[in-house]
């Protein structure tokens, strides 16, 4: 973006009308502030500060290049403005207040001793150091007589810039700036409040919930508990089935023993041993099962009853 404050009218090079706003994608990125003869410090600042303040708000530049042309000073041999050195330097002070990188350049200026005065004072402003008005002794001291001071008083030339003209220029340029999109980094809405999520109290955590160390998904133990209950019920059914098979084997043994008591079927020597190994066959199935003690008790009770059935008449 370019902003120019300049003399406009029957004056070289004849460009810089307020209607020169740029073209195509650069439209409104060129601001021209046309001024008439004799503008003073107060009139100049009434335009410079509001316009440049709006530029910094809307465009939000990463750096500023400020050309400090000294031909706008009072008493310049070619210039036609009536600014004092302090009024000229006020522009530097204002741009410095935005705290963005600032590059100061020279420019016009055709009364050499006043150019030296201006740029000396503005160097101090850029560095944040206020210089005294009294000129120190140096080899060029005689160039600044007869006053030998840093500052030069403005003249009494007429200010042809009326208040109405200045207000009209300011209004049009601020309107042009309002047509630009604001810089994305500039926020014009209220900042949302910074909220912190409360830390979860580990003492109050649900014991049925757990977190996987490698995952953010909560894991619930309710379902595994249901699965374990289902497995327990299945194992209970299996244990109920195992005693029924054992009972069938005992019934076979009892029938053989009954036949033997009647003398029709001889009792094999291994029958007793097979009966004694039955608890060993069923015990591995009942090591970890809740119903194991009951099964072993039923089997032992049946074995104790069998000798009465195997007694010889």
C-alpha positions as CSV (number, residue, x, y, z in Angstrom):
1,X,0.0,0.0,0.0
2,X,1.2,3.5,-0.9
3,X,0.1,6.7,0.9
4,X,1.2,10.1,-0.4
5,X,0.8,13.5,1.1
6,X,1.7,16.1,-1.5
7,X,1.0,19.4,-3.2
8,X,-1.6,19.0,-5.9
9,X,-2.8,21.3,-8.7
10,X,-0.9,23.2,-11.3
11,X,2.3,21.6,-10.1
12,X,4.7,19.0,-11.5
13,X,4.1,16.2,-12.3
14,X,0.4,16.8,-12.2
15,X,-0.6,13.4,-10.7
16,X,-1.9,12.4,-7.3
17,X,-5.5,13.3,-7.4
18,X,-7.7,11.9,-4.6
19,X,-9.6,9.8,-7.3
20,X,-6.4,7.9,-8.1
21,X,-7.0,4.8,-6.1
22,X,-5.3,2.0,-8.0
23,X,-6.6,-0.5,-10.5
24,X,-7.9,-4.1,-10.6
25,X,-6.6,-6.1,-7.6
26,X,-4.7,-3.0,-6.4
27,X,-7.8,-0.8,-6.2
28,X,-7.9,1.3,-3.0
29,X,-4.3,0.3,-2.2
30,X,-3.1,3.6,-3.4
31,X,-4.1,6.7,-1.3
32,X,-3.4,10.2,-2.5
33,X,-3.8,13.2,-0.1
34,X,-3.8,16.4,-2.3
35,X,-2.9,19.5,-0.4
36,X,-2.8,23.2,-1.2
37,X,-0.2,25.9,-0.4
38,X,0.6,27.0,3.1
39,X,-0.6,24.0,5.1
40,X,0.6,24.2,8.8
41,X,1.3,21.7,11.5
42,X,-2.2,21.5,12.9
43,X,-3.9,21.0,9.5
44,X,-1.3,18.5,8.4
45,X,-1.8,16.4,11.6
46,X,-5.6,16.5,11.3
47,X,-5.1,14.4,8.1
48,X,-2.0,12.4,8.7
49,X,-2.9,10.8,12.0
50,X,-6.4,9.6,11.3
51,X,-5.6,8.4,7.8
52,X,-2.3,6.6,8.8
53,X,-4.0,5.2,11.9
54,X,-6.7,3.6,9.7
55,X,-4.1,2.3,7.3
56,X,-2.3,0.5,10.1
57,X,-5.5,-0.9,11.4
58,X,-6.8,-2.3,8.0
59,X,-3.7,-3.2,6.1
60,X,-1.6,-4.1,9.2
61,X,1.8,-3.9,7.4
62,X,4.8,-5.9,8.6
63,X,7.1,-2.9,8.0
64,X,6.8,0.8,7.1
65,X,9.0,2.8,4.8
66,X,8.7,6.5,5.7
67,X,10.1,9.1,3.3
68,X,10.8,12.2,5.2
69,X,10.9,14.8,2.4
70,X,12.1,18.1,3.9
71,X,10.7,20.3,1.1
72,X,7.5,20.6,3.1
73,X,9.3,22.7,5.7
74,X,8.6,26.4,6.1
75,X,11.1,28.5,4.1
76,X,12.1,25.8,1.5
77,X,13.3,27.3,-1.7
78,X,11.0,25.2,-3.9
79,X,8.4,23.9,-1.5
80,X,5.2,25.7,-0.7
81,X,4.2,24.3,2.7
82,X,4.6,25.8,6.1
83,X,5.6,23.0,8.5
84,X,7.9,23.4,11.4
85,X,10.6,20.8,12.2
86,X,8.7,19.6,15.2
87,X,5.5,19.3,13.2
88,X,7.4,17.3,10.5
89,X,9.0,15.1,13.1
90,X,5.6,14.4,14.7
91,X,4.8,12.1,11.8
92,X,7.9,10.0,12.6
93,X,6.9,9.9,16.2
94,X,3.4,8.8,15.4
95,X,4.5,6.0,13.0
96,X,7.1,4.8,15.6
97,X,4.3,4.4,18.1
98,X,2.9,1.3,16.2
99,X,6.0,-0.7,17.1
100,X,6.6,-2.2,13.7
101,X,9.9,-2.2,11.8
102,X,10.3,1.4,10.5
103,X,12.8,2.5,7.8
104,X,13.3,6.2,7.4
105,X,14.4,7.7,4.1
106,X,15.3,11.2,3.0
107,X,13.7,13.0,0.1
108,X,13.2,16.5,-1.2
109,X,14.5,19.6,0.5
110,X,16.2,22.6,-1.1
111,X,17.2,24.8,1.8
112,X,20.3,22.8,2.9
113,X,20.7,24.0,6.5
114,X,17.0,23.3,7.2
115,X,17.3,19.8,5.7
116,X,20.2,19.1,8.1
117,X,18.3,20.4,11.0
118,X,15.2,18.3,10.2
119,X,17.0,15.0,9.7
120,X,19.1,15.5,12.8
121,X,16.1,16.1,15.0
122,X,14.1,13.2,13.4
123,X,17.1,10.8,14.0
124,X,16.8,11.7,17.6
125,X,13.0,11.1,17.5
126,X,13.6,7.7,15.9
127,X,16.0,6.8,18.7
128,X,13.8,8.1,21.4
129,X,16.1,10.9,22.3
130,X,15.0,14.5,22.6
131,X,17.6,17.0,21.3
132,X,18.1,20.4,22.8
133,X,17.4,23.5,20.6
134,X,20.9,25.0,21.2
135,X,23.3,24.2,18.4
136,X,26.5,22.7,19.7
137,X,29.8,24.1,18.4
138,X,31.1,22.3,15.3
139,X,33.0,23.0,12.1
140,X,29.7,23.9,10.3
141,X,28.5,26.1,13.1
142,X,28.4,29.3,10.9
143,X,26.0,27.8,8.5
144,X,23.2,28.0,11.1
145,X,23.5,31.7,12.0
146,X,22.3,34.0,13.1
147,X,20.2,32.0,15.6
148,X,22.4,28.9,15.8
149,X,19.4,26.9,16.9
150,X,18.0,23.5,15.8
151,X,14.4,24.6,15.2
152,X,13.1,27.2,12.8
153,X,9.9,29.1,13.3
154,X,7.2,28.8,10.7
155,X,6.4,31.8,8.5
156,X,3.2,33.8,8.3
157,X,2.2,32.5,4.8
158,X,-1.5,31.9,4.1
159,X,-2.9,28.5,4.6
160,X,-5.1,27.8,1.6
161,X,-6.4,24.5,2.9
162,X,-9.8,25.3,4.4
163,X,-11.4,23.2,7.2
164,X,-14.1,22.1,4.8
165,X,-11.6,20.9,2.3
166,X,-9.6,19.0,4.9
167,X,-12.7,17.3,6.3
168,X,-13.8,16.3,2.8
169,X,-10.4,14.7,2.0
170,X,-10.3,12.8,5.2
171,X,-13.9,11.5,4.8
172,X,-13.3,10.2,1.3
173,X,-10.0,8.5,2.1
174,X,-11.4,6.8,5.2
175,X,-14.3,5.6,3.1
176,X,-11.9,4.1,0.6
177,X,-10.1,2.3,3.3
178,X,-13.3,0.9,4.7
179,X,-13.8,-0.9,1.3
180,X,-10.7,-3.0,1.9
181,X,-10.7,-6.4,3.6
182,X,-9.1,-6.3,7.0
183,X,-5.9,-8.1,7.5
184,X,-6.6,-11.7,8.6
185,X,-4.4,-11.3,11.7
186,X,-6.5,-8.4,13.0
187,X,-9.4,-9.5,15.2
188,X,-12.4,-7.3,15.5
189,X,-14.6,-9.6,17.7
190,X,-14.4,-10.3,21.4
191,X,-11.8,-12.8,22.4
192,X,-13.4,-16.0,23.7
193,X,-12.7,-16.6,27.4
194,X,-9.8,-19.0,28.2
195,X,-11.4,-22.0,29.9
196,X,-9.5,-24.8,31.4
197,X,-10.9,-28.3,31.6
198,X,-11.1,-29.6,35.2
199,X,-8.7,-32.4,36.0
200,X,-10.5,-35.7,36.7
201,X,-10.1,-36.9,40.3
202,X,-8.7,-40.4,40.3
203,X,-10.3,-41.2,43.6
204,X,-13.7,-40.5,42.2
205,X,-13.3,-42.5,39.0
206,X,-15.7,-45.3,38.2
207,X,-14.0,-48.6,39.1
208,X,-16.0,-50.3,36.2
209,X,-14.3,-48.0,33.7
210,X,-10.7,-48.2,32.6
211,X,-8.5,-46.6,30.0
212,X,-6.2,-48.2,27.6
213,X,-2.7,-46.8,27.8
214,X,-2.4,-46.5,24.1
215,X,-5.9,-45.2,23.4
216,X,-8.1,-42.3,24.3
217,X,-11.3,-44.5,24.1
218,X,-12.8,-45.4,27.4
219,X,-13.2,-49.2,28.0
220,X,-16.0,-50.5,30.1
221,X,-15.6,-53.7,32.1
222,X,-19.4,-54.3,32.3
223,X,-19.4,-56.3,29.1
224,X,-16.4,-58.5,30.0
225,X,-18.1,-59.2,33.3
226,X,-21.2,-60.4,31.4
227,X,-19.0,-62.6,29.2
228,X,-17.3,-64.0,32.3
229,X,-20.7,-64.7,33.8
230,X,-21.8,-66.5,30.6
231,X,-18.6,-68.6,30.7
232,X,-19.3,-69.5,34.3
233,X,-22.8,-70.7,33.4
234,X,-21.5,-72.7,30.5
235,X,-18.9,-74.3,32.7
236,X,-21.6,-75.0,35.3
237,X,-23.6,-76.8,32.7
238,X,-20.6,-78.8,31.7
239,X,-20.0,-79.8,35.3
240,X,-23.5,-80.9,35.6
241,X,-23.0,-83.1,32.5
242,X,-19.8,-84.7,33.8
243,X,-21.4,-86.0,37.0
244,X,-24.2,-87.6,34.9
245,X,-21.6,-89.5,32.9
246,X,-20.0,-90.6,36.1
247,X,-23.2,-91.7,37.6
248,X,-23.8,-93.8,34.4
249,X,-20.5,-95.5,34.9
250,X,-21.3,-96.2,38.5
251,X,-24.6,-97.7,37.5
252,X,-22.8,-100.0,35.1
253,X,-20.4,-101.0,37.9
254,X,-23.3,-101.5,40.3
255,X,-25.1,-103.7,37.8
256,X,-22.0,-105.8,37.3
257,X,-21.6,-106.1,41.1
258,X,-25.2,-107.1,41.4
259,X,-24.8,-109.8,38.8
260,X,-21.7,-111.1,40.6
261,X,-23.7,-111.2,43.9
262,X,-26.2,-113.5,42.1
263,X,-23.2,-115.6,40.8
264,X,-24.0,-115.1,37.2
265,X,-21.1,-112.7,36.2
266,X,-17.6,-112.9,37.6
267,X,-16.1,-109.7,38.9
268,X,-13.0,-108.6,37.1
269,X,-10.0,-107.7,39.2
270,X,-9.7,-104.3,37.4
271,X,-13.2,-103.2,38.3
272,X,-12.3,-102.0,41.7
273,X,-9.3,-100.2,40.3
274,X,-11.4,-98.6,37.6
275,X,-13.8,-97.4,40.3
276,X,-10.9,-96.0,42.3
277,X,-9.6,-94.1,39.2
278,X,-12.9,-92.4,38.5
279,X,-12.3,-89.6,40.9
280,X,-8.9,-89.1,39.3
281,X,-10.5,-88.9,35.8
282,X,-13.0,-86.3,37.0
283,X,-10.8,-84.3,39.2
284,X,-8.9,-82.6,36.4
285,X,-12.2,-81.3,35.1
286,X,-13.0,-79.9,38.5
287,X,-9.7,-78.2,39.5
288,X,-10.8,-74.6,38.7
289,X,-14.6,-75.2,38.7
290,X,-16.9,-73.9,41.4
291,X,-18.9,-77.2,41.4
292,X,-15.8,-79.5,41.9
293,X,-16.2,-80.1,45.7
294,X,-19.8,-81.2,45.2
295,X,-18.9,-83.7,42.4
296,X,-16.1,-85.3,44.4
297,X,-18.4,-85.6,47.4
298,X,-21.1,-87.4,45.4
299,X,-18.6,-89.8,43.8
300,X,-17.0,-90.6,47.2
301,X,-20.5,-91.3,48.7
302,X,-21.3,-93.7,45.9
303,X,-18.0,-95.5,46.3
304,X,-18.7,-96.0,50.0
305,X,-22.0,-97.5,49.2
306,X,-20.6,-100.0,46.7
307,X,-18.9,-102.5,49.0
308,X,-22.3,-103.3,50.6
309,X,-23.5,-104.2,47.2
310,X,-20.4,-106.4,46.5
311,X,-20.6,-108.5,49.7
312,X,-20.8,-112.3,49.1
313,X,-23.9,-114.0,50.5
